């Protein structure tokens, strides 16, 4: 193997490792008293994209990295696509967009206050105030 190729290969490996380290581990959480125990990504996307009203969805701040990654993971959509979908739902009177929280702490506080709330947070922020029902890969 020639030296320039080997150097490029090592550089690519380091970039891949760095990208994986930046990925946020995301979990979907509910109130610990909520009877839900498990959920699939497809089910979670229904609540966060207005296709079901069984839960009250809570969003992270619009510009937060976790929000973009969450929607990409559960629906394959970017933030502009999600906003467009919600604009249509709200305009036609078929639903109300998720409540926007400004931090993970606010999401957890809202979940404690509402048995039907559902949100997403960093896995590292999980404590006894919330119950994990889905871990996103």
C-alpha positions in Angstrom: 0.0 0.0 0.0 1.5 3.4 -1.0 2.0 6.1 1.6 -0.5 8.7 0.3 -3.2 6.1 0.1 -2.5 4.9 3.6 -2.5 8.5 4.9 -5.9 9.1 3.2 -7.3 5.9 4.7 -6.2 6.8 8.2 -7.7 10.3 7.8 -11.0 8.9 6.6 -11.1 6.5 9.5 -10.5 9.4 12.0 -13.2 11.5 10.4 -15.7 8.6 10.7 -14.8 8.1 14.3 -15.3 11.8 15.0 -18.7 11.8 13.3 -19.8 8.9 15.4 -18.6 10.6 18.5 -20.7 13.7 17.6 -23.9 11.6 17.2 -26.4 12.3 20.0 -27.9 9.2 21.6 -31.6 10.0 21.7 -34.4 8.4 23.7 -38.2 8.9 23.5 -39.6 9.4 27.0 -43.0 9.6 28.8 -44.2 10.0 32.4 -43.2 7.0 34.5 -46.9 6.5 35.5 -47.9 6.2 31.8 -48.7 2.6 31.0 -46.7 2.6 27.7 -43.6 0.4 27.9 -42.3 0.2 24.4 -42.6 2.0 21.1 -41.2 1.6 17.6 -39.8 4.5 15.6 -42.8 4.4 13.2 -45.2 4.8 16.1 -43.2 7.7 17.6 -43.2 9.5 14.2 -47.0 9.3 14.1 -47.2 11.4 17.3 -44.5 13.9 16.3 -45.8 14.3 12.8 -49.5 14.8 13.6 -50.8 11.4 12.5 -52.0 10.4 16.0 -53.2 12.4 19.0 -52.8 9.6 21.6 -49.9 11.6 23.2 -49.1 15.3 23.5 -45.7 15.7 21.7 -43.0 18.0 23.1 -40.3 19.3 20.8 -36.9 20.5 21.6 -35.8 24.1 20.6 -36.1 24.6 16.8 -32.3 25.2 16.3 -31.1 22.5 18.6 -29.0 19.7 17.1 -31.1 17.1 18.9 -34.3 18.2 17.1 -32.8 17.8 13.6 -31.2 14.4 14.5 -34.5 13.2 16.1 -36.6 13.9 13.1 -34.0 12.5 10.7 -33.9 9.3 12.7 -37.7 8.7 13.2 -38.9 9.9 9.8 -36.0 10.5 7.4 -37.1 14.1 7.1 -35.2 17.3 7.8 -36.5 20.2 9.8 -37.8 22.1 6.8 -39.8 19.1 5.7 -41.2 18.6 9.2 -42.2 22.3 9.4 -43.9 22.1 6.0 -45.9 19.1 7.1 -47.0 20.8 10.3 -47.9 24.0 8.5 -50.3 22.0 6.3 -51.8 20.2 9.3 -52.3 23.4 11.3 -53.6 25.4 8.3 -56.2 22.8 7.6 -57.2 22.6 11.2 -56.3 19.0 11.5 -53.9 19.4 14.4 -51.7 21.5 16.6 -47.9 21.4 16.3 -45.9 19.9 19.2 -45.2 22.3 22.1 -41.7 23.7 21.8 -39.5 23.4 24.9 -36.2 25.3 25.2 -34.2 22.6 26.9 -34.1 19.0 28.0 -34.9 20.1 31.5 -38.1 21.7 30.3 -39.1 18.6 28.4 -38.6 16.5 31.5 -40.5 19.0 33.7 -43.5 19.0 31.2 -43.5 15.2 31.1 -43.7 15.0 34.9 -46.7 17.4 34.8 -48.6 15.6 32.0 -49.3 11.9 32.0 -50.0 12.0 28.2 -46.9 14.0 27.2 -44.2 12.4 25.1 -40.8 13.9 24.3 -37.2 13.1 23.3 -34.0 13.9 25.2 -30.4 12.9 25.2 -29.9 9.4 26.7 -27.4 10.9 29.2 -30.2 13.1 30.7 -32.5 10.2 31.6 -33.3 10.0 35.3 -36.3 8.8 37.5 -38.5 11.6 36.3 -39.0 10.0 32.9 -39.5 6.5 31.4 -37.7 5.5 28.2 -40.0 3.8 25.7 -37.7 4.0 22.6 -34.0 4.3 22.1 -33.1 5.6 18.6 -30.1 4.0 16.9 
